[in-house]
Amino acid sequence: MSDNVIKFRKPKPPPKAPNPMLRKLMIIAVVVLVFAAAWAYFQVTGRPAP
């Protein structure tokens, strides 16, 4: 290929910043899952934690 040929390339778009609302939603979902897991544990074992 010849060195005097100009190659036109589309510039890469800048990376998008993460949505802070999604981060808060993920934290809330994890907290709910932890409470649900604890509730399920106590329902299955039938005794409180030591």
Helices and strands as residue ranges (DSSP letters): H 20-45
